[in-house]
Amino acid sequence: MNLSITDQRQGVRACSAYAVRVNHQDGRALGKGRTANISESGVLVLIDAVEDMEVGQRVLVDMILPGSLGVGSSVTRKVTYVARVANVRYIGHLLGVGLELLSKIRNGH
């Protein structure tokens, strides 16, 4: 499977597979799935989409990330960002969505 999407980021990307949920700004679900890669300013997510998204659309992104207790810890934290849809394309049956992370609005357990 080829996951290449035109690179629009400045930062270094890290491969990742964190649980993710993408929602409308009013909280209605757009889809859930996993991250494919992440950088300081953006993330590529692969989701089972409930509906299509448009470039420029603002969304809320909930990610379940590892906690800060170190390697092997099962502690996780939910982080929520406001994001802008930078690009969208189907990758097989999943929707690949490049998201520009605009601001963190929640950082918790």
PyMOL commands that place a pseudoatom at each C-alpha (Angstrom):
pseudoatom trace, name=CA, resn=MET, resi=1, chain=A, elem=C, hetatm=0, pos=[0.000, 0.000, 0.000]
pseudoatom trace, name=CA, resn=ASN, resi=2, chain=A, elem=C, hetatm=0, pos=[1.364, 3.407, -0.952]
pseudoatom trace, name=CA, resn=LEU, resi=3, chain=A, elem=C, hetatm=0, pos=[0.569, 6.125, 1.595]
pseudoatom trace, name=CA, resn=SER, resi=4, chain=A, elem=C, hetatm=0, pos=[2.210, 9.011, -0.215]
pseudoatom trace, name=CA, resn=ILE, resi=5, chain=A, elem=C, hetatm=0, pos=[0.339, 12.279, -0.117]
pseudoatom trace, name=CA, resn=THR, resi=6, chain=A, elem=C, hetatm=0, pos=[1.855, 15.504, -1.375]
pseudoatom trace, name=CA, resn=ASP, resi=7, chain=A, elem=C, hetatm=0, pos=[4.113, 16.806, 1.395]
pseudoatom trace, name=CA, resn=GLN, resi=8, chain=A, elem=C, hetatm=0, pos=[3.087, 20.246, 2.595]
pseudoatom trace, name=CA, resn=ARG, resi=9, chain=A, elem=C, hetatm=0, pos=[4.768, 20.117, 6.012]
pseudoatom trace, name=CA, resn=GLN, resi=10, chain=A, elem=C, hetatm=0, pos=[7.970, 21.728, 7.150]
pseudoatom trace, name=CA, resn=GLY, resi=11, chain=A, elem=C, hetatm=0, pos=[8.627, 19.423, 10.136]
pseudoatom trace, name=CA, resn=VAL, resi=12, chain=A, elem=C, hetatm=0, pos=[9.997, 15.913, 10.434]
pseudoatom trace, name=CA, resn=ARG, resi=13, chain=A, elem=C, hetatm=0, pos=[7.358, 13.173, 10.321]
pseudoatom trace, name=CA, resn=ALA, resi=14, chain=A, elem=C, hetatm=0, pos=[7.305, 10.133, 12.575]
pseudoatom trace, name=CA, resn=CYS, resi=15, chain=A, elem=C, hetatm=0, pos=[5.411, 6.954, 11.726]
pseudoatom trace, name=CA, resn=SER, resi=16, chain=A, elem=C, hetatm=0, pos=[2.631, 6.390, 14.228]
pseudoatom trace, name=CA, resn=ALA, resi=17, chain=A, elem=C, hetatm=0, pos=[-0.453, 4.277, 14.823]
pseudoatom trace, name=CA, resn=TYR, resi=18, chain=A, elem=C, hetatm=0, pos=[-2.441, 6.113, 17.486]
pseudoatom trace, name=CA, resn=ALA, resi=19, chain=A, elem=C, hetatm=0, pos=[-6.214, 5.856, 17.813]
pseudoatom trace, name=CA, resn=VAL, resi=20, chain=A, elem=C, hetatm=0, pos=[-7.919, 8.916, 16.357]
pseudoatom trace, name=CA, resn=ARG, resi=21, chain=A, elem=C, hetatm=0, pos=[-11.425, 10.324, 16.061]
pseudoatom trace, name=CA, resn=VAL, resi=22, chain=A, elem=C, hetatm=0, pos=[-12.268, 13.216, 13.719]
pseudoatom trace, name=CA, resn=ASN, resi=23, chain=A, elem=C, hetatm=0, pos=[-15.356, 15.324, 14.465]
pseudoatom trace, name=CA, resn=HIS, resi=24, chain=A, elem=C, hetatm=0, pos=[-17.173, 18.359, 13.132]
pseudoatom trace, name=CA, resn=GLN, resi=25, chain=A, elem=C, hetatm=0, pos=[-16.565, 21.433, 15.277]
pseudoatom trace, name=CA, resn=ASP, resi=26, chain=A, elem=C, hetatm=0, pos=[-20.012, 20.881, 16.815]
pseudoatom trace, name=CA, resn=GLY, resi=27, chain=A, elem=C, hetatm=0, pos=[-18.927, 17.404, 17.959]
pseudoatom trace, name=CA, resn=ARG, resi=28, chain=A, elem=C, hetatm=0, pos=[-20.695, 15.245, 15.331]
pseudoatom trace, name=CA, resn=ALA, resi=29, chain=A, elem=C, hetatm=0, pos=[-18.533, 12.317, 14.226]
pseudoatom trace, name=CA, resn=LEU, resi=30, chain=A, elem=C, hetatm=0, pos=[-16.794, 12.361, 10.834]
pseudoatom trace, name=CA, resn=GLY, resi=31, chain=A, elem=C, hetatm=0, pos=[-14.838, 9.143, 11.333]
pseudoatom trace, name=CA, resn=LYS, resi=32, chain=A, elem=C, hetatm=0, pos=[-12.423, 7.140, 13.438]
pseudoatom trace, name=CA, resn=GLY, resi=33, chain=A, elem=C, hetatm=0, pos=[-9.275, 5.188, 12.727]
pseudoatom trace, name=CA, resn=ARG, resi=34, chain=A, elem=C, hetatm=0, pos=[-5.509, 5.526, 13.226]
pseudoatom trace, name=CA, resn=THR, resi=35, chain=A, elem=C, hetatm=0, pos=[-2.742, 7.978, 12.564]
pseudoatom trace, name=CA, resn=ALA, resi=36, chain=A, elem=C, hetatm=0, pos=[-0.258, 6.997, 9.828]
pseudoatom trace, name=CA, resn=ASN, resi=37, chain=A, elem=C, hetatm=0, pos=[2.334, 9.668, 10.605]
pseudoatom trace, name=CA, resn=ILE, resi=38, chain=A, elem=C, hetatm=0, pos=[2.607, 12.740, 12.753]
pseudoatom trace, name=CA, resn=SER, resi=39, chain=A, elem=C, hetatm=0, pos=[4.754, 15.859, 12.940]
pseudoatom trace, name=CA, resn=GLU, resi=40, chain=A, elem=C, hetatm=0, pos=[4.865, 18.939, 15.120]
pseudoatom trace, name=CA, resn=SER, resi=41, chain=A, elem=C, hetatm=0, pos=[2.370, 20.729, 12.888]
pseudoatom trace, name=CA, resn=GLY, resi=42, chain=A, elem=C, hetatm=0, pos=[0.287, 18.015, 11.260]
pseudoatom trace, name=CA, resn=VAL, resi=43, chain=A, elem=C, hetatm=0, pos=[-0.925, 14.452, 11.085]
pseudoatom trace, name=CA, resn=LEU, resi=44, chain=A, elem=C, hetatm=0, pos=[-2.009, 11.998, 8.397]
pseudoatom trace, name=CA, resn=VAL, resi=45, chain=A, elem=C, hetatm=0, pos=[-4.982, 9.939, 9.549]
pseudoatom trace, name=CA, resn=LEU, resi=46, chain=A, elem=C, hetatm=0, pos=[-6.599, 6.899, 7.938]
pseudoatom trace, name=CA, resn=ILE, resi=47, chain=A, elem=C, hetatm=0, pos=[-10.237, 6.714, 8.955]
pseudoatom trace, name=CA, resn=ASP, resi=48, chain=A, elem=C, hetatm=0, pos=[-13.499, 4.928, 8.245]
pseudoatom trace, name=CA, resn=ALA, resi=49, chain=A, elem=C, hetatm=0, pos=[-15.335, 8.091, 7.289]
pseudoatom trace, name=CA, resn=VAL, resi=50, chain=A, elem=C, hetatm=0, pos=[-18.995, 8.689, 8.056]
pseudoatom trace, name=CA, resn=GLU, resi=51, chain=A, elem=C, hetatm=0, pos=[-19.001, 11.475, 5.449]
pseudoatom trace, name=CA, resn=ASP, resi=52, chain=A, elem=C, hetatm=0, pos=[-16.549, 13.158, 3.092]
pseudoatom trace, name=CA, resn=MET, resi=53, chain=A, elem=C, hetatm=0, pos=[-14.422, 16.116, 4.154]
pseudoatom trace, name=CA, resn=GLU, resi=54, chain=A, elem=C, hetatm=0, pos=[-13.379, 19.157, 2.159]
pseudoatom trace, name=CA, resn=VAL, resi=55, chain=A, elem=C, hetatm=0, pos=[-9.980, 20.848, 1.956]
pseudoatom trace, name=CA, resn=GLY, resi=56, chain=A, elem=C, hetatm=0, pos=[-10.040, 23.899, 4.213]
pseudoatom trace, name=CA, resn=GLN, resi=57, chain=A, elem=C, hetatm=0, pos=[-12.695, 22.465, 6.533]
pseudoatom trace, name=CA, resn=ARG, resi=58, chain=A, elem=C, hetatm=0, pos=[-12.002, 22.918, 10.261]
pseudoatom trace, name=CA, resn=VAL, resi=59, chain=A, elem=C, hetatm=0, pos=[-12.418, 19.826, 12.417]
pseudoatom trace, name=CA, resn=LEU, resi=60, chain=A, elem=C, hetatm=0, pos=[-11.708, 18.555, 15.919]
pseudoatom trace, name=CA, resn=VAL, resi=61, chain=A, elem=C, hetatm=0, pos=[-9.206, 15.712, 16.224]
pseudoatom trace, name=CA, resn=ASP, resi=62, chain=A, elem=C, hetatm=0, pos=[-9.065, 13.482, 19.310]
pseudoatom trace, name=CA, resn=MET, resi=63, chain=A, elem=C, hetatm=0, pos=[-5.881, 11.395, 19.554]
pseudoatom trace, name=CA, resn=ILE, resi=64, chain=A, elem=C, hetatm=0, pos=[-5.087, 8.796, 22.196]
pseudoatom trace, name=CA, resn=LEU, resi=65, chain=A, elem=C, hetatm=0, pos=[-1.359, 9.205, 22.822]
pseudoatom trace, name=CA, resn=PRO, resi=66, chain=A, elem=C, hetatm=0, pos=[1.089, 7.425, 25.119]
pseudoatom trace, name=CA, resn=GLY, resi=67, chain=A, elem=C, hetatm=0, pos=[1.344, 8.892, 28.613]
pseudoatom trace, name=CA, resn=SER, resi=68, chain=A, elem=C, hetatm=0, pos=[4.514, 10.282, 30.079]
pseudoatom trace, name=CA, resn=LEU, resi=69, chain=A, elem=C, hetatm=0, pos=[5.438, 7.330, 32.319]
pseudoatom trace, name=CA, resn=GLY, resi=70, chain=A, elem=C, hetatm=0, pos=[7.946, 5.891, 29.852]
pseudoatom trace, name=CA, resn=VAL, resi=71, chain=A, elem=C, hetatm=0, pos=[8.401, 2.861, 27.623]
pseudoatom trace, name=CA, resn=GLY, resi=72, chain=A, elem=C, hetatm=0, pos=[6.136, -0.076, 28.434]
pseudoatom trace, name=CA, resn=SER, resi=73, chain=A, elem=C, hetatm=0, pos=[3.616, 2.004, 30.365]
pseudoatom trace, name=CA, resn=SER, resi=74, chain=A, elem=C, hetatm=0, pos=[-0.038, 1.413, 29.535]
pseudoatom trace, name=CA, resn=VAL, resi=75, chain=A, elem=C, hetatm=0, pos=[-0.973, 4.952, 30.589]
pseudoatom trace, name=CA, resn=THR, resi=76, chain=A, elem=C, hetatm=0, pos=[-2.514, 7.002, 27.770]
pseudoatom trace, name=CA, resn=ARG, resi=77, chain=A, elem=C, hetatm=0, pos=[-3.857, 10.510, 27.409]
pseudoatom trace, name=CA, resn=LYS, resi=78, chain=A, elem=C, hetatm=0, pos=[-6.462, 12.011, 25.107]
pseudoatom trace, name=CA, resn=VAL, resi=79, chain=A, elem=C, hetatm=0, pos=[-5.360, 15.146, 23.272]
pseudoatom trace, name=CA, resn=THR, resi=80, chain=A, elem=C, hetatm=0, pos=[-7.777, 17.262, 21.219]
pseudoatom trace, name=CA, resn=TYR, resi=81, chain=A, elem=C, hetatm=0, pos=[-6.752, 19.681, 18.477]
pseudoatom trace, name=CA, resn=VAL, resi=82, chain=A, elem=C, hetatm=0, pos=[-8.528, 22.097, 16.197]
pseudoatom trace, name=CA, resn=ALA, resi=83, chain=A, elem=C, hetatm=0, pos=[-7.248, 21.197, 12.727]
pseudoatom trace, name=CA, resn=ARG, resi=84, chain=A, elem=C, hetatm=0, pos=[-7.642, 22.234, 9.102]
pseudoatom trace, name=CA, resn=VAL, resi=85, chain=A, elem=C, hetatm=0, pos=[-8.145, 19.610, 6.405]
pseudoatom trace, name=CA, resn=ALA, resi=86, chain=A, elem=C, hetatm=0, pos=[-5.122, 20.036, 4.093]
pseudoatom trace, name=CA, resn=ASN, resi=87, chain=A, elem=C, hetatm=0, pos=[-5.788, 17.154, 1.698]
pseudoatom trace, name=CA, resn=VAL, resi=88, chain=A, elem=C, hetatm=0, pos=[-8.113, 14.188, 1.289]
pseudoatom trace, name=CA, resn=ARG, resi=89, chain=A, elem=C, hetatm=0, pos=[-7.937, 10.997, -0.746]
pseudoatom trace, name=CA, resn=TYR, resi=90, chain=A, elem=C, hetatm=0, pos=[-9.223, 7.465, -0.528]
pseudoatom trace, name=CA, resn=ILE, resi=91, chain=A, elem=C, hetatm=0, pos=[-6.595, 4.822, 0.189]
pseudoatom trace, name=CA, resn=GLY, resi=92, chain=A, elem=C, hetatm=0, pos=[-8.410, 1.562, -0.432]
pseudoatom trace, name=CA, resn=HIS, resi=93, chain=A, elem=C, hetatm=0, pos=[-11.599, 1.696, 1.638]
pseudoatom trace, name=CA, resn=LEU, resi=94, chain=A, elem=C, hetatm=0, pos=[-10.127, 4.199, 4.130]
pseudoatom trace, name=CA, resn=LEU, resi=95, chain=A, elem=C, hetatm=0, pos=[-10.125, 7.964, 3.820]
pseudoatom trace, name=CA, resn=GLY, resi=96, chain=A, elem=C, hetatm=0, pos=[-6.620, 9.424, 4.097]
pseudoatom trace, name=CA, resn=VAL, resi=97, chain=A, elem=C, hetatm=0, pos=[-6.831, 12.925, 5.547]
pseudoatom trace, name=CA, resn=GLY, resi=98, chain=A, elem=C, hetatm=0, pos=[-3.860, 15.257, 5.934]
pseudoatom trace, name=CA, resn=LEU, resi=99, chain=A, elem=C, hetatm=0, pos=[-4.568, 17.606, 8.837]
pseudoatom trace, name=CA, resn=GLU, resi=100, chain=A, elem=C, hetatm=0, pos=[-2.785, 20.807, 9.810]
pseudoatom trace, name=CA, resn=LEU, resi=101, chain=A, elem=C, hetatm=0, pos=[-2.866, 21.045, 13.618]
pseudoatom trace, name=CA, resn=LEU, resi=102, chain=A, elem=C, hetatm=0, pos=[-3.889, 24.613, 14.459]
pseudoatom trace, name=CA, resn=SER, resi=103, chain=A, elem=C, hetatm=0, pos=[-4.268, 24.598, 18.241]
pseudoatom trace, name=CA, resn=LYS, resi=104, chain=A, elem=C, hetatm=0, pos=[-4.423, 22.181, 21.139]
pseudoatom trace, name=CA, resn=ILE, resi=105, chain=A, elem=C, hetatm=0, pos=[-7.632, 22.611, 23.097]
pseudoatom trace, name=CA, resn=ARG, resi=106, chain=A, elem=C, hetatm=0, pos=[-7.487, 19.670, 25.492]
pseudoatom trace, name=CA, resn=ASN, resi=107, chain=A, elem=C, hetatm=0, pos=[-4.681, 17.664, 27.020]
pseudoatom trace, name=CA, resn=GLY, resi=108, chain=A, elem=C, hetatm=0, pos=[-5.787, 15.114, 29.553]
pseudoatom trace, name=CA, resn=HIS, resi=109, chain=A, elem=C, hetatm=0, pos=[-6.299, 11.498, 30.593]
for i in range(1, 109): cmd.bond("trace and resi %d" % i, "trace and resi %d" % (i + 1))
show_as sticks, trace
zoom trace
